[in-house]
Amino acid sequence: MTTPDRPSIERPVSPAQGSFQRVVVAGTTGSGKTTLAREIAAISGVPHIELDALYWEPGWKEAEVDVFRSRVSAAIAAPTWVVDGNYGMVRDLTWGAADTLVWLDYAMPLVLRRLFVRSLRRGVRHEHLWNGNRERLSTQFLSRESLFLWALQTHHKHRRQYPEYLREPQYAHLRLVRLRRPRDAEAYVRALQAAQN
């Protein structure tokens, strides 16, 4: 029996079920998409594409939709890749071209905890992100642009919408890997490594 925030989804797969050439890693902000995507890309020996790097221009300026879509189209023209990001404006491009969707469907407290650690690290270390941009602690903890608010707003929306998207005909080809806990992701990475040997 399913609950409203845990709908059943068809097509779950394991790394042993075929070759994964084009993978999208999705999930709530702060869940660890980029870290996992980099691991998958390194194991598979394919390019890693971070959608944030294609979207954010210097000074935290958002790319125009047409520009962003053009950048994404060019990036996924390669035969193999791992993409991470949730941008709905390019979902038709990324999900449409992918063969596998890896969904980090973690509980909200875990996501917030991870996001807190990441935001604190980036702010204290003044880490360079994309195109010269850096996160500010004041933005993350004291403004309406906080990623914590964004995570709270989108977490349950993803749980509701992703199953609906996956039932649409244009995404019927996608194989789904739904990871609910960090240890599931760790096991998945180990399985990928074993499949490569």
C-alpha positions as CSV (number, residue, x, y, z in Angstrom):
1,M,0.0,0.0,0.0
2,T,1.3,3.5,-0.9
3,T,1.1,6.7,0.9
4,P,0.4,10.1,-0.7
5,D,4.1,11.1,-0.6
6,R,5.4,7.6,-1.5
7,P,3.5,6.8,-4.8
8,S,4.5,3.6,-6.5
9,I,6.6,4.0,-9.6
10,E,7.3,1.4,-12.3
11,R,10.6,0.4,-13.9
12,P,13.0,0.2,-10.9
13,V,16.3,-1.1,-12.0
14,S,19.7,-2.1,-10.7
15,P,23.2,-1.5,-12.3
16,A,23.2,-5.1,-13.5
17,Q,20.3,-4.4,-15.9
18,G,21.9,-3.1,-19.0
19,S,24.4,-0.3,-19.8
20,F,23.7,3.2,-18.5
21,Q,25.0,5.7,-21.1
22,R,23.0,8.9,-20.4
23,V,22.0,9.4,-16.7
24,V,20.1,12.2,-15.0
25,V,20.5,12.6,-11.3
26,A,17.6,14.5,-9.7
27,G,16.5,15.4,-6.2
28,T,15.8,18.2,-3.7
29,T,18.4,20.9,-3.4
30,G,21.1,19.8,-1.0
31,S,20.4,16.1,-1.3
32,G,23.8,15.3,-3.0
33,K,23.0,15.3,-6.7
34,T,26.3,16.7,-7.9
35,T,28.4,14.5,-5.6
36,L,26.6,11.3,-6.8
37,A,26.6,12.5,-10.4
38,R,30.4,13.0,-10.3
39,E,30.9,9.5,-8.8
40,I,28.7,7.9,-11.5
41,A,30.5,9.8,-14.2
42,A,33.9,8.9,-12.9
43,I,33.0,5.2,-12.6
44,S,31.5,5.1,-16.0
45,G,34.2,7.3,-17.6
46,V,31.7,9.7,-19.1
47,P,31.3,13.5,-18.9
48,H,29.6,15.1,-16.0
49,I,27.2,18.0,-16.8
50,E,26.1,20.3,-13.9
51,L,23.1,22.2,-15.0
52,D,23.7,25.0,-12.4
53,A,27.0,25.8,-14.3
54,L,25.1,26.3,-17.5
55,Y,22.3,28.3,-15.9
56,W,24.1,30.8,-13.6
57,E,26.0,33.6,-15.2
58,P,28.4,36.0,-13.4
59,G,26.8,37.9,-10.6
60,W,24.1,35.3,-10.0
61,K,22.4,36.4,-13.2
62,E,20.0,33.8,-14.5
63,A,20.5,32.8,-18.1
64,E,17.7,33.5,-20.6
65,V,15.6,30.4,-21.2
66,D,16.6,30.1,-24.9
67,V,20.3,30.5,-24.0
68,F,20.0,27.9,-21.2
69,R,18.2,25.4,-23.5
70,S,20.8,25.9,-26.2
71,R,23.7,25.3,-23.7
72,V,22.0,22.2,-22.4
73,S,21.3,20.9,-25.9
74,A,24.9,21.3,-26.9
75,A,26.1,19.6,-23.7
76,I,23.9,16.5,-24.1
77,A,24.7,16.1,-27.8
78,A,27.5,13.9,-26.7
79,P,26.7,10.1,-26.8
80,T,27.3,9.6,-23.1
81,W,27.0,11.8,-20.0
82,V,25.7,12.2,-16.4
83,V,23.6,15.3,-15.8
84,D,22.6,16.6,-12.4
85,G,19.9,19.2,-11.8
86,N,16.1,19.7,-11.6
87,Y,15.4,22.5,-14.1
88,G,11.9,22.0,-15.4
89,M,12.6,24.3,-18.4
90,V,15.0,21.7,-19.8
91,R,13.4,18.5,-18.5
92,D,12.2,17.6,-22.0
93,L,15.8,17.8,-23.2
94,T,17.5,16.0,-20.4
95,W,14.9,13.4,-19.4
96,G,14.0,12.9,-23.0
97,A,17.6,12.1,-24.0
98,A,18.5,10.1,-20.9
99,D,18.2,6.3,-20.5
100,T,18.2,6.4,-16.7
101,L,16.9,8.6,-14.0
102,V,18.5,8.4,-10.6
103,W,16.3,10.1,-8.0
104,L,17.6,11.0,-4.6
105,D,14.4,10.8,-2.7
106,Y,15.7,11.5,0.8
107,A,13.7,12.5,3.9
108,M,13.4,16.3,4.5
109,P,15.3,16.4,7.8
110,L,18.3,14.7,6.1
111,V,18.2,17.1,3.1
112,L,18.1,20.1,5.4
113,R,21.0,18.8,7.5
114,R,23.1,18.2,4.4
115,L,22.1,21.6,3.0
116,F,23.1,23.3,6.3
117,V,26.6,21.7,6.2
118,R,27.1,22.5,2.6
119,S,26.0,26.1,2.9
120,L,28.1,26.7,6.0
121,R,31.2,25.2,4.2
122,R,30.7,27.2,1.1
123,G,30.1,30.4,3.0
124,V,33.0,30.1,5.4
125,R,35.4,29.0,2.7
126,H,34.1,31.4,0.1
127,E,34.0,28.5,-2.4
128,H,34.0,29.3,-6.0
129,L,30.9,27.8,-7.7
130,W,30.0,28.7,-11.3
131,N,31.2,31.6,-13.3
132,G,32.8,33.4,-10.4
133,N,29.8,33.1,-8.1
134,R,30.0,32.4,-4.4
135,E,27.3,31.7,-1.9
136,R,26.9,34.1,1.0
137,L,25.9,33.0,4.5
138,S,23.5,36.0,4.7
139,T,21.7,34.9,1.6
140,Q,21.3,31.3,2.8
141,F,20.3,32.0,6.3
142,L,18.7,35.5,6.3
143,S,16.9,36.1,3.0
144,R,13.9,35.0,1.0
145,E,16.4,33.6,-1.6
146,S,17.6,31.0,0.9
147,L,18.0,27.5,-0.5
148,F,16.4,26.2,2.7
149,L,13.1,27.8,1.7
150,W,13.5,26.5,-1.8
151,A,14.1,22.9,-0.5
152,L,11.1,23.1,1.7
153,Q,9.0,24.4,-1.2
154,T,10.1,21.7,-3.7
155,H,10.6,18.6,-1.7
156,H,7.0,17.4,-1.6
157,K,6.4,18.8,-5.0
158,H,9.0,16.5,-6.5
159,R,7.5,13.5,-4.7
160,R,4.2,14.4,-6.2
161,Q,5.3,15.4,-9.7
162,Y,8.1,13.0,-10.6
163,P,5.8,9.9,-10.6
164,E,3.4,11.8,-12.8
165,Y,6.2,12.8,-15.2
166,L,7.5,9.2,-15.4
167,R,4.1,8.0,-16.5
168,E,4.0,10.4,-19.4
169,P,4.7,8.7,-22.9
170,Q,7.7,10.9,-23.6
171,Y,9.5,9.5,-20.6
172,A,8.3,5.9,-20.8
173,H,11.8,4.8,-21.9
174,L,13.5,5.9,-18.7
175,R,14.8,3.4,-16.3
176,L,14.4,4.5,-12.7
177,V,16.8,4.2,-9.8
178,R,15.0,5.7,-6.7
179,L,17.3,6.0,-3.7
180,R,15.7,6.8,-0.4
181,R,18.7,6.8,2.0
182,P,22.4,7.6,1.7
183,R,23.3,3.9,2.2
184,D,21.1,3.1,-0.8
185,A,23.3,5.5,-2.8
186,E,26.4,4.0,-1.4
187,A,25.2,0.5,-2.4
188,Y,24.3,1.7,-5.8
189,V,27.8,3.2,-6.4
190,R,29.4,-0.1,-5.2
191,A,27.1,-2.0,-7.6
192,L,28.2,0.3,-10.5
193,Q,31.8,-0.3,-9.6
194,A,31.3,-4.0,-9.6
195,A,29.5,-3.9,-12.9
196,Q,32.5,-2.1,-14.5
197,N,34.9,-4.9,-13.4
